[in-house]
């Protein structure tokens, strides 16, 4: 098998598969990487339900998850009758799901498994640490549509962004959203040492000079910042939560350039139009910790029957982003 994804993820301890839409090919890409990482002790989980032949919500076909003997995985107790591998219980977590408590299991034979694991970002890092204590060399997380926050679950993690024909709008929309997401993940960390130190200790909202000196942040009666009273000179606004489209539009309407800093790119929740308006008005973004999209996988086949021209989709994506773009099905040799 030609290794397409393994060289791109390198030695990242955790690989998260995120998608721009449902049925974008996340599980297909993860299954490909499982085969490419033959010989490694892998651990895996899913923030939704994956591995079933038919999607229980849409009724569309889904890929099954095959794992080799020795693989660790976390799934809900209700999934065990649907796994055909011999397994042993390695431990239980405190995560409850509609399908039962999530346990940690080890496959004692090759076979197919079904995953239904933690859905909260904060539950993934502790689970990954338990996996590693049990001997896992790498953790794979099958994400959910639109859940970019999962890519920031653990320092050093990388993400594979999965896009496909199931997204509305055809090739132009897919390319536009892919370029937007890759651009956000490429946001740099501060070059100024003083600003890096200042951001490291910032909480919900804070205001700094470009060199990291604290500035007074005007607040409204409810404790939220008064955006209209921010200084006119260029400064750095720290936002510890989500950076949304309405926030960027509000800052852009001030007509004064400003830098918005966030913990990492998973906190950037703005749409393309808001981002473009913000940048036209001199706005910039910074992150306290950079994250990496190691690859984009393109799936021209839609679960709903509206297939796209595969070569045209690949070509358009490769022209729009600097991240390597692969089709894990068409290039399977």
Number of C-alpha atoms within 10 A of each C-alpha: 9 9 16 20 24 17 11 16 20 11 14 18 18 24 27 28 30 29 27 23 20 19 27 27 32 30 24 23 25 22 20 21 19 23 15 17 15 11 10 14 18 24 28 27 28 25 20 15 21 25 23 19 14 14 15 11 6 11 11 13 14 18 17 17 21 19 23 20 17 20 21 27 27 27 31 25 20 16 19 16 10 13 18 15 20 14 19 12 12 14 12 15 17 10 16 15 16 9 14 15 18 25 21 24 22 20 22 15 15 16 16 18 22 26 27 27 33 24 18 12 16 13 15 20 15 13 20 24 13 15 23 17 10 15 14 21 16 19 23 23 25 26 25 25 17 12 16 24 18 24 29 24 23 20 14 16 22 25 26 25 27 28 27 30 27 24 20 12 10 17 20 13 12 23 22 15 16 21 20 19 22 21 15 23 21 17 20 17 19 20 11 11 10 14 20 17 15 19 25 11 8 16 12 10 15 21 26 20 17 18 17 19 14 14 15 10 18 16 13 11 7 6 8 12 16 12 15 12 12 21 16 12 10 16 21 26 23 24 19 17 15 15 20 15 19 13 14 20 18 14 22 22 12 15 14 16 21 25 21 19 28 25 23 22 30 23 20 23 18 19 15 15 10 18 22 16 17 25 16 13 17 14 20 16 22 23 25 22 19 19 24 20 24 22 22 29 26 26 28 26 19 18 19 14 9 13 15 17 13 17 13 12 21 20 11 15 26 17 12 14 18 13 21 15 22 20 21 22 16 12 11 11 9
